[in-house]
Amino acid sequence: MRLFVPVHAELTTQQAADLLNVSRPYLISLIDEGKLPFRLVGTHRRVKMADLLAYKEIDDKRRAEALEELAAEAQKHGLGY
């Protein structure tokens, strides 16, 4: 199932965490570390969909590079991967 959401839409921290498939506390840590921009609506944090997608793209790239590196090391040591 595909979900279409405007890139200017704002998500709650729980919605953003669900989209990234991470816990809400982990998402809050990303916000607190300045890795993910947000704005306050009253006392509630909101994350723009565009910012979330940009973070996800960078994170996916980083994960793919790490996986490639691990696979290369496994092949180098004859671990059969």
C-alpha positions as CSV (number, residue, x, y, z in Angstrom):
1,M,0.0,0.0,0.0
2,R,1.3,3.4,-0.9
3,L,0.5,6.5,1.0
4,F,0.6,9.9,-0.6
5,V,1.3,12.8,1.7
6,P,2.2,16.4,0.6
7,V,5.9,17.2,1.3
8,H,4.8,20.3,3.1
9,A,2.8,18.2,5.6
10,E,3.8,18.2,9.2
11,L,3.9,15.0,11.2
12,T,3.8,14.2,14.9
13,T,6.9,12.7,16.4
14,Q,5.0,9.3,16.5
15,Q,4.0,9.5,12.9
16,A,7.6,10.4,11.9
17,A,9.0,7.6,14.0
18,D,6.6,5.2,12.4
19,L,7.6,6.3,8.9
20,L,11.3,5.8,9.7
21,N,10.5,2.5,11.5
22,V,12.2,3.7,14.7
23,S,11.0,4.3,18.2
24,R,9.6,7.7,19.2
25,P,12.3,8.2,21.9
26,Y,15.0,7.5,19.2
27,L,13.3,10.1,16.9
28,I,13.3,12.6,19.7
29,S,17.1,12.0,20.2
30,L,17.6,12.8,16.5
31,I,15.7,16.0,17.0
32,D,17.6,16.9,20.2
33,E,21.0,16.2,18.4
34,G,20.0,18.6,15.6
35,K,19.9,15.8,13.0
36,L,16.3,16.4,12.2
37,P,14.6,19.9,12.1
38,F,11.3,20.5,13.8
39,R,9.0,23.2,15.0
40,L,7.0,23.5,18.1
41,V,3.2,23.8,17.9
42,G,2.4,24.7,21.5
43,T,4.5,22.2,23.4
44,H,4.4,19.5,20.6
45,R,7.1,18.9,18.1
46,R,6.2,18.7,14.4
47,V,8.5,17.4,11.7
48,K,8.0,18.4,8.0
49,M,7.6,15.5,5.7
50,A,10.2,17.0,3.3
51,D,12.8,17.1,6.2
52,L,12.0,13.6,7.2
53,L,12.4,12.3,3.6
54,A,15.7,14.1,3.2
55,Y,16.9,12.6,6.5
56,K,15.7,9.1,5.4
57,E,17.5,9.4,2.0
58,I,20.8,10.3,3.7
59,D,20.4,7.6,6.3
60,D,19.5,5.0,3.7
61,K,22.7,5.9,1.8
62,R,24.8,5.6,4.9
63,R,23.3,2.2,5.7
64,A,23.9,0.9,2.2
65,E,27.5,2.0,2.3
66,A,28.0,0.3,5.7
67,L,26.4,-2.9,4.3
68,E,28.6,-2.8,1.2
69,E,31.7,-2.4,3.5
70,L,30.6,-5.3,5.7
71,A,30.0,-7.5,2.6
72,A,33.4,-6.6,1.2
73,E,35.1,-7.5,4.5
74,A,33.2,-10.8,4.7
75,Q,34.3,-11.7,1.2
76,K,37.9,-10.7,2.0
77,H,37.9,-13.1,4.9
78,G,36.2,-15.9,3.0
79,L,33.0,-15.8,5.1
80,G,30.8,-16.7,2.1
81,Y,28.8,-13.5,1.8
